[in-house]
Amino acid sequence: MNSFTHIDAQGRVRMVDVSEKEASRRTATASGRVFMKPETLEMILSGTLKKGNVLETARIAGVMAAKKTSELIPMCHPLNIRHASVDFFPEPERQAIRVQASVRVVDQTGVEMEALTAVSVACLTIYDMCKSYDRGMTIGHIGLVEKSGGKSGAYTRPLAELEK
């Protein structure tokens, strides 16, 4: 793809017209990490934070964010999301929690932005709920891990590539 699809011939921003595209099953998975002090990670995993269950709150926030992506990113199409999940993978050796979101639709455009938004908001929710204990937390390594469906086909990136 050599040109930007969101810019017309006069250089104006536009929403891509997908009305002629065939609806198909499309999926996307994104990943990101929240790095923190070991004590913060332990409090999250043991459920001893005063604000409540951090990971379940972040899971709900991530799913809600996936559904609202078109309200946050100007040129995203509103989609009828059929499935959204957010999962957490503690990485004590890295002092981190890896967040992974997967989104599915049957539609005329992909769900990469929805998966990325879900991961981002879930990470931000973890930060928000833990900031009184650890203001030095860092969010990073956010990226698309895989997608399928649509004209461009499948894409896969090893998680290790997100760390570069």
SVG drawing of the C-alpha trace seen along z (x, -y; Angstrom):
<svg xmlns="http://www.w3.org/2000/svg" viewBox="-23 -20 38 35">
<polyline fill="none" stroke="black" stroke-width="0.4" points="0.0,0.0 1.7,-3.2 -0.9,-5.9 -2.7,-6.8 -6.3,-5.7 -7.5,-8.4 -6.4,-11.3 -8.2,-12.3 -6.7,-13.7 -6.8,-17.2 -5.0,-16.2 -8.1,-16.4 -8.7,-13.8 -11.6,-11.4 -13.2,-8.3 -12.6,-5.4 -15.7,-4.3 -16.2,-0.6 -19.8,-0.4 -18.7,1.7 -16.6,4.1 -17.8,7.6 -18.5,8.3 -16.2,11.0 -15.0,12.5 -12.2,10.4 -10.1,10.8 -7.3,8.9 -5.1,9.5 -3.0,6.9 -0.6,7.0 1.0,4.5 2.7,4.5 2.6,2.5 6.0,2.5 5.9,1.9 7.6,2.5 7.6,6.1 5.5,5.1 2.9,3.6 2.7,6.7 2.3,8.8 -0.5,6.6 -2.3,6.9 -1.9,10.7 -2.8,11.2 -5.9,8.9 -4.7,6.7 -5.2,3.3 -7.7,1.1 -9.3,0.1 -10.5,3.7 -9.8,6.2 -7.4,4.5 -7.4,7.0 -11.2,7.6 -11.7,3.8 -9.1,3.5 -10.7,6.3 -14.1,4.5 -12.5,1.2 -10.7,2.9 -13.8,4.5 -15.7,1.2 -12.9,-0.6 -13.0,1.8 -16.7,1.1 -16.1,-2.7 -13.1,-2.9 -14.9,-4.8 -15.8,-7.5 -12.1,-8.0 -10.4,-7.7 -11.9,-10.1 -11.7,-8.0 -12.6,-4.6 -15.8,-3.0 -18.4,-2.0 -18.4,1.7 -20.8,4.4 -18.3,6.2 -19.2,9.9 -16.5,10.8 -14.0,8.9 -11.7,10.4 -8.9,9.1 -6.5,11.4 -3.6,10.9 -0.3,12.7 1.8,11.8 5.5,11.8 7.2,11.6 10.7,12.0 10.1,8.8 8.1,7.0 5.2,6.7 1.8,7.8 1.3,8.5 -2.2,7.5 -3.7,9.2 -6.9,8.3 -8.7,10.1 -11.6,8.7 -13.9,10.3 -16.4,9.0 -18.2,9.9 -18.0,6.6 -16.5,4.6 -13.4,3.4 -10.9,4.7 -10.7,4.6 -7.0,3.8 -7.7,0.4 -10.3,2.0 -7.8,4.5 -5.1,1.9 -7.6,-0.4 -8.7,2.4 -5.1,3.1 -4.2,-0.5 -7.2,-1.3 -6.7,1.9 -3.1,0.9 -4.2,-2.6 -6.7,-1.2 -4.1,0.9 -2.0,-2.3 -4.9,-4.3 -5.8,-1.8 -2.2,-1.4 -0.8,-4.9 -1.1,-5.7 1.3,-2.8 3.6,-3.1 3.7,-6.3 6.7,-5.0 4.8,-2.3 5.5,-2.3 3.2,-1.2 4.8,0.1 5.3,2.8 1.9,2.1 1.3,3.5 -0.7,5.7 0.2,9.3 -2.0,10.8 -5.0,10.1 -7.0,12.1 -9.7,11.4 -10.2,8.8 -8.4,8.0 -4.9,7.7 -5.2,11.2 -3.4,12.5 -0.6,10.8 1.4,12.3 4.2,10.8 6.0,12.7 5.6,11.1 9.4,10.8 9.3,8.2 7.2,5.9 10.1,5.6 12.5,4.0"/>
</svg>
